[in-house]
C-alpha cells in the first residue's frame, strides 16, 4: 500500500514543479495596450511582488513590455498573458525605474532575448541598490516566486529621448531628471495617445519620494504638456484621464513640501518634522503610514538646503 | 587642553577600516534579523574588556522604530545633564550593529560644547540595534540603545541623486537656531545654570555623496572605492568645539546638529576632510540674535 502513495506524492511534486504559470489578468486600456493592475500593498508572499501596474504594447511586428513585475514569477505571469494574445516577438523590456516591483520580472524575459531599455542612470542605480533589493525581497517573497529573480542591467540606455518602433506603432521614451527616483523613464504610445508614467504618477497608493520632491513637481509640469489623453500610472487604476489624473498627487506633494518648509523654518529636527509633515493628507491615500514618514524624511533632507 | 587627539583618531580610523572589512565579507549573508551576539563581538573589537555601564542617566537615544528611508534615518542623542566642569562627556560613539561598517561616527566634544546633545542621520541596512556610547571625562563608558527595524523592500541605503551630490560636493551650510527646550539643569550647580542660559544650537550640513564603496561595478566586477567624509572639525574662533570621525554609515550630505556656549569669538569655522584627502573649509559669523535659520 505504501508504493502507490509515494508514487502519488512524487507525481504531485513533479506536477507542482512543472505547473504551467497562470497568466496574469490584464485589461486592454487602449487597442493593443494591456495592463496588469498592481494590488495596493507592500511586496509579500500573497502577491508575489505584483504590486505595480505593469503591461505590454503589441505593434504590427513586435511587442514591448513596460515594467516586468516584482518577482521572476510575476514576470513569468505577464509573459504568459502576452503569449495568450500574440506570437509576435517580445523585442523590448522597458524598465521605468529601479524599484524592485518594476524590474524583478526581467529575468523571465531573458529567453526572448529582448533589448532591456532604461534611463541612462539605471545601471548605476541597479548597481547601488540591486544586491540590497535582492536580499530584502528574498525574505518578503515566497521561494517559488523569488526563484530565478536577478538584476538584469539595461542593454539600451535613454538619454533625453529615444524612439522605438513596434511596427506602425512608435513609442516615445523620455528620460527625466531626478523626481520619483534618479532614473525615471516614461513611454508615450503615439498611436493611442497613452502615456505610461511608471512611478512618476501614483493614485490611491501614496506617492513615494525616492529622488527629489522639487524635481518631481517640476517633472509633473513637463509631463502635463505631453500629447496624451489617458495615462497608465505606476500605482493606481489601470487607466486614468490625462492630465486630470495628476491633481491628487500634486496636492499631496505640494502640501508635504509646504509643511516641511514651515517645520524647517521653525527649527525642528528631521525626526520631529517627519512625524508631522503631510499628516493632514492621511485620509486621502492608501499605504499612508507605510510611506509618508519616508517621504517627509527625504523631503526634509532636500528642502533644508534651500 | 585639547579633547581631540590626532593619534587616537588615526587608531580609530584603522579600527573603522578593519571593522568594515570584516562586515563586508559577511555582507551577502543578508539583512535578516539582528543577531544577538553581534554586539558582544563588536564591543570587544571597539572597547576590548572595558566595562560599559547603563547610560540612561546620561543620554537618551531617539530613533524612529523603523528605518523608513534606509538611506536617511534621523538620530537624536539628547544629553540628560549639562557638561559640568568636573563631570562631562568627552566623546560619543554611534554604532549600528548590523551595518557593513558598524561604527557610524565618533563625536569628540570640546570644552565649550555646553550640552552633549547631537543630531545626525545614518544609513540602516538591516534590522539592527543602534547604540550611543558616551565616554565620561573619567574614562567610564555609558551606553544606551534602540532597536530599529529595517525599511521595506523598495528602499536602499544608497545615494538618491549621485550626480547632484558630486556636482555640489563640499558645499556647506550652517544653520543657527533660536534656543528651544532647556536641558534638565536643576541638579547642576548655580554657575553651570547661569552658563546654560547662554547655550546656542547650530547645525553643520555638508554636500557629499558619502559613498559606501559597497556597490559592485557590473562590468569590471570590482567594488567602487568608498569615498566619504572622514573628519569634521568645528571651531569657535580658534577653540575646537567638536571633531567628528565619520564613516560610510553616515547618510549622504552629512549633517551634525550640536550645542555650544559662546566664548566671545565672532565666528564658527568648519574644516571637512574626505577619504580622497579633499579639504573643504568655511566660516560663518555667529549671529548676535538667534533667529531661526
Interface residues (C-beta under 8 A of the other chain):
Chain A: X42 X43 X99 X100 X101 X121 X123 X124 X125 X126 X127 X128 X129 X131 X132 X133 X135 X136 X137 X138 X139 X140 X153 X178 X181 X182 X208 X210 X211 X212 X264 X265 X266 X267 X269 X270 X271 X274 X290 X291 X293 X294 X297 X298 X301 X304 X305
Chain B: X27 X28 X30 X31 X32 X62 X63 X64 X66 X68 X69 X70 X72 X73 X74 X75 X76 X119 X121 X125 X150 X151 X152 X153 X154 X155 X156 X157 X158 X159 X160 X161 X162 X163 X164 X173 X175 X177 X178 X180 X201 X205 X207 X215 X216 X217 X218 X224 X251 X253 X255 X257 X292 X293
